[in-house]
């Protein structure tokens, strides 16, 4: 079954090139293209995408606000941001809003398709320069952080810690299943337990907590 993709971007030339790329690639289907987010919810309901590609700078409702709206209405929807700039504030705002991935618009076409598949399979792809910014931010000590902190015991099982470690390395659900020699659905089941134990609602939050509290080695 083809992965359905809906794009929100006000750059018509980019929309045209992405539409040709996606519709012309086996395993992908262009579900819809829109130059703004003014009818965001109805556009998503009508096109029924598996993955949304979202620009940040758009007239009216910007991409970050749009992601918040999408995740509120469709919590499980996969949204990957596309932007021309590595703006720190936008990167972190988009991730906190619930974006599943963040890539630059100069990403090669073949890599864009790989990232769409990765997001669809549960991963969080990022352009290398963006990933470095995110990791740098997460690894910074907080101003009021004490030198010695007590790590909360979340009662994670050995398998859950193994899967969490794979997530920190940027692996998708499919890659984790292969690495741990378990099924894709088993990975999803473990992830649900990890979310509940860590008191988080997204993969980004889980990875951030794992890094900040050194839950995995």
C-alpha positions in Angstrom: 0.0 0.0 0.0 1.4 3.4 -1.0 2.3 6.0 1.7 -0.1 9.0 1.3 1.6 12.4 1.6 0.0 15.8 2.0 2.1 18.9 1.7 1.5 22.4 3.1 3.9 25.0 1.6 3.5 28.4 0.0 6.5 27.8 -2.4 4.7 26.8 -5.6 7.9 25.7 -7.4 8.7 23.4 -4.4 5.2 22.0 -4.4 5.4 21.2 -8.0 8.8 19.4 -7.7 7.7 17.5 -4.6 4.5 16.4 -6.3 6.3 15.1 -9.3 8.9 13.3 -7.0 6.3 11.7 -4.8 3.8 10.7 -7.4 6.6 9.4 -9.6 8.1 7.1 -7.0 6.8 3.6 -6.3 5.3 3.2 -2.9 4.2 6.8 -2.6 1.0 8.7 -3.4 0.5 12.5 -3.5 -2.7 12.9 -1.4 -2.9 16.7 -1.5 -1.0 20.0 -1.9 -1.9 23.3 -0.2 -0.3 26.7 -0.2 -1.6 27.6 3.3 -3.1 26.2 6.4 -6.3 28.2 6.4 -8.4 25.1 6.1 -5.9 22.8 7.7 -8.2 20.3 9.5 -10.7 19.9 6.7 -7.8 19.5 4.2 -6.4 16.7 6.3 -9.7 15.0 6.8 -10.3 15.1 3.0 -6.9 13.9 1.9 -6.3 11.3 4.7 -2.5 11.4 4.7 -0.1 9.0 6.3 2.6 11.7 6.5 2.3 15.5 6.3 5.2 17.7 5.0 4.8 21.1 6.7 6.6 24.3 5.8 7.2 26.7 8.7 7.0 30.2 7.1 3.6 30.5 5.6 1.1 33.4 5.4 -1.7 33.2 7.9 -1.3 30.2 10.1 2.4 29.3 10.3 3.8 25.8 10.3 4.5 25.6 14.1 0.9 26.7 15.0 -0.3 24.2 12.3 1.5 21.3 13.9 -0.1 22.1 17.3 -3.5 22.1 15.6 -2.8 18.8 13.9 -1.5 17.0 17.0 -4.5 18.3 19.0 -7.0 17.0 16.5 -5.0 14.0 15.2 -2.6 12.9 17.9 -1.1 10.0 15.9 -0.6 12.0 12.7 3.0 12.1 11.4 4.2 15.6 10.6 7.6 16.3 9.2 8.8 19.9 9.0 10.6 21.3 5.9 12.4 24.6 6.1 15.0 26.6 4.3 16.7 27.8 7.5 18.3 26.1 10.5 16.7 28.6 12.9 17.3 27.3 16.5 14.0 28.8 17.8 12.0 27.3 15.0 13.7 23.9 15.4 12.9 23.6 19.1 9.4 25.1 18.8 8.4 22.7 16.0 9.7 19.7 18.0 7.9 20.8 21.2 4.8 21.3 19.1 4.9 17.6 18.2 6.7 17.4 14.9 8.0 13.9 14.1 11.0 15.1 12.0 12.7 18.2 10.7 14.6 18.4 7.4 16.0 21.2 5.3 14.5 22.1 1.9 17.9 21.4 0.2 17.7 17.8 1.2 18.3 15.5 -1.9 15.1 14.0 -3.4 16.1 10.4 -2.6 16.7 11.4 1.0 13.4 13.1 1.3 11.7 9.9 0.3 13.7 8.0 2.9 12.7 10.5 5.6 9.0 10.1 4.6 9.3 6.4 5.0 11.2 6.7 8.3 8.5 9.0 9.8 5.8 6.7 8.5 7.5 3.8 10.3 7.8 5.6 13.6 11.2 7.3 13.3 12.2 10.9 13.7 14.5 11.9 10.8 16.4 15.2 11.0 19.0 16.8 8.7 22.4 16.3 10.2 22.9 20.0 11.1 19.5 20.1 12.7 20.1 16.9 14.7 23.4 18.4 16.0 21.5 21.5 17.3 18.9 19.4 19.0 21.4 17.1 20.7 23.5 20.1 21.7 20.5 21.7 23.3 19.4 18.6 25.1 22.9 18.0 26.5 23.3 21.5 27.9 23.1 21.5 31.8 20.2 23.5 33.1 21.2 26.7 35.0 19.7 25.4 38.3 20.8 21.9 37.8 22.7 20.5 40.8 26.0 18.7 40.2 24.6 15.6 41.7 21.1 14.6 40.9 19.0 11.7 41.9 17.8 9.7 38.9 14.1 8.8 39.3 13.4 5.1 39.1 10.9 4.6 36.3 10.9 0.8 36.6 11.9 0.3 33.0 12.6 -3.3 32.0 15.8 -4.4 30.4 14.0 -4.7 27.0 12.4 -1.2 27.4 15.8 0.3 28.2 17.3 -1.4 25.1 14.5 0.0 22.9 14.9 3.5 24.5 18.6 3.4 23.8 17.9 2.6 20.1 15.5 5.6 20.0 18.3 7.9 21.3 20.4 6.6 18.5 17.7 7.8 16.0 16.5 4.3 15.0 13.0 3.8 13.5 10.6 1.2 14.9 11.5 -1.1 11.9 15.2 -0.8 12.7 14.6 -1.4 16.4 12.6 -4.5 15.5 15.4 -5.9 13.4 18.1 -4.9 16.0 16.2 -6.5 18.9 14.9 -9.5 16.9 11.3 -8.7 17.7 8.2 -7.8 15.6 7.2 -4.2 14.7 4.0 -4.6 16.8 6.1 -5.7 19.8 8.1 -2.5 19.5 5.0 -0.5 19.4 3.7 -2.3 22.5 7.0 -1.6 24.4 6.9 2.0 23.3 3.4 2.4 24.8 4.7 1.1 28.1 7.7 3.4 27.9 5.5 6.4 27.3 3.4 5.5 30.3 6.3 4.9 32.6 8.2 8.0 31.6 5.0 10.1 31.7 5.6 11.4 28.2 3.4 11.7 25.1 5.8 11.7 22.2 9.0 10.1 21.0 10.8 13.4 21.2 9.9 13.8 24.9 11.0 10.2 25.6 14.4 10.8 24.0 14.9 14.1 25.8 14.1 12.6 29.1 16.4 9.6 28.4 19.3 11.9 27.6 18.7 14.5 30.3 18.3 11.9 33.1 20.9 9.4 31.7 18.3 6.6 31.6 20.4 4.7 29.0 24.1 4.3 28.5 
